[in-house]
Amino acid sequence: MGLHARYLCIKEAWKRLQPAGPGIRGLTGWLQLGRDGPMQTARRIQELPPYLFAEIDQKIAKAKAAGVDIINLGMGDPDRPTPSHIVKSLQLAAKDPKTHRYPVYEGMLPFREAVASWYERTRGVELDPVSEIVTLIGSKEGLAHISLCYVDPGDINLIPDPGYPAYSTGTMFAGGISYRMPLLKANHFLPDLSAIPDDVAKQARLMFINYPNNPTGAIAPREFYEDVITFAREYDIIVCHDAAYSEVAFEGYRPLSFLEIEGAKEVGIEFHSLSKTYNMTGWRLGWAAGNREVIEALARVKSNIDSGVFSAIQYAGIQALSGPQDSVAAMQELYLERRNMVINGLQQLGWELERPQATIYVWAPVPEGYTSTEFAALLLEEAGVVVTPGISYGQYGENYIRISLCVEQERIKDAVERLRDAGIRYC
Ligand SMILES: *Cc1c(COP(=O)(O)O)cnc(C)c1O
């Protein structure tokens, strides 16, 4: 396809997509040549979504400087330490000079074997550790890089809105276009596949889904995954399931792995992470598993960008996946208790909320008359409480805030009391 034809094709594709925030300037400017100066950044940087917290960050800094005690319910980053047996195994492994050299790019085989037996043990899923698993420097890295494997300029990815930002920025970095699948309360925050126009589906390469879901806390039933697989087969789409919260579930609920569903391995892969399960966000360790061609493509792109994960960290990962799992049960109990405190507290203030069965988030609607950013600013100014405005996760996140469960119970209690004292209610 010639450049001009490609330009028209992209413009056409754009018109059919929903207004998806920033981006159109970069695409229509595809053929504009010339730069303002040597430091002018590439379009892919100019096209990054605006940083929506800037204003709130300033307010936080100002409040802190004035001595206000801020309660931060904005961060999706476990506050408790990594279990000590995992830390110890890193300490030991780091002393072995063999770990000091370049690691095996696609991940050391014993780590991938530990992942395979974890899947077998916890989900009854069989995987070949050699060809169906690749180690990632945290799953975010893989989620951002997968588009480089399959997306050419002008191709479409289907992404959830609200959703984790790496899906859409990875798409944009590859020159692709995000078609946003709204996650609406009326649909239990599942995308409505039948609402995706036929011509969009035909041009789509990847579909990102994420359950248990950040930011909505929603979960997906087996039928949903079955529908996704049928849809993916019909339109030749690769499914990328983000399962970062598969172990953060409450009261006996056990989230499904996408790979448990019949036919999943033919159409897609699952991204996974040790970050939330074992309080290891700082360690940067995750994996992708599933379809061997997709895994091979991802490993190939990665081998040209990074050189894998520090082997000592992979040894610690083996310890995490294969060692005692009491810490996982304790983590679930902890978040359950915090979830109940947040839900009970908000209910007393007029919110009607269902109890999320998984994740470390409560997704709460904002009272009428406020945008999500305005309401977050109000909570900060009136109560010193930080929450994340839903608009940060996409246009369909507007009218919600995300409350994270990553602070001690005492602080959650304080936060609810402060909201009450400030007269903040849902109405
Ligand atoms: C936390 C999180 C991840 C995990 O990211 P890592 O890079 O593995 O730390 C992935 N997806 C979502 C939706 C998350 O919230």
The ligand as an SDF file (V2000), in Angstrom:
LIG
                    3D

 15 15  0  0  0  0  0  0  0  0999 V2000
   -0.8330   -4.3880   38.4930 C   0  0  0  0  0  0  0  0  0  0  0  0
   -1.3270   -4.7670   37.1470 C   0  0  0  0  0  0  0  0  0  0  0  0
   -0.5350   -5.5230   36.2850 C   0  0  0  0  0  0  0  0  0  0  0  0
    0.8010   -6.0460   36.7530 C   0  0  0  0  0  0  0  0  0  0  0  0
    1.8280   -5.3200   36.2870 O   0  0  0  0  0  0  0  0  0  0  0  0
    3.3180   -5.8330   36.5230 P   0  0  0  0  0  0  0  0  0  0  0  0
    4.0220   -5.1760   35.4060 O   0  0  0  0  0  0  0  0  0  0  0  0
    3.3250   -7.3170   36.4060 O   0  0  0  0  0  0  0  0  0  0  0  0
    3.7380   -5.3470   37.8590 O   0  0  0  0  0  0  0  0  0  0  0  0
   -1.0280   -5.8690   35.0390 C   0  0  0  0  0  0  0  0  0  0  0  0
   -2.2660   -5.5060   34.6660 N   0  0  0  0  0  0  0  0  0  0  0  0
   -3.0680   -4.8000   35.4750 C   0  0  0  0  0  0  0  0  0  0  0  0
   -4.4370   -4.4760   35.0250 C   0  0  0  0  0  0  0  0  0  0  0  0
   -2.6130   -4.3970   36.7250 C   0  0  0  0  0  0  0  0  0  0  0  0
   -3.4150   -3.6650   37.5140 O   0  0  0  0  0  0  0  0  0  0  0  0
  1  2  1  0
  2  3  1  0
  2 14  2  0
  3  4  1  0
  3 10  2  0
  4  5  1  0
  5  6  1  0
  6  7  2  0
  6  8  1  0
  6  9  1  0
 10 11  1  0
 11 12  2  0
 12 13  1  0
 12 14  1  0
 14 15  1  0
M  END
$$$$
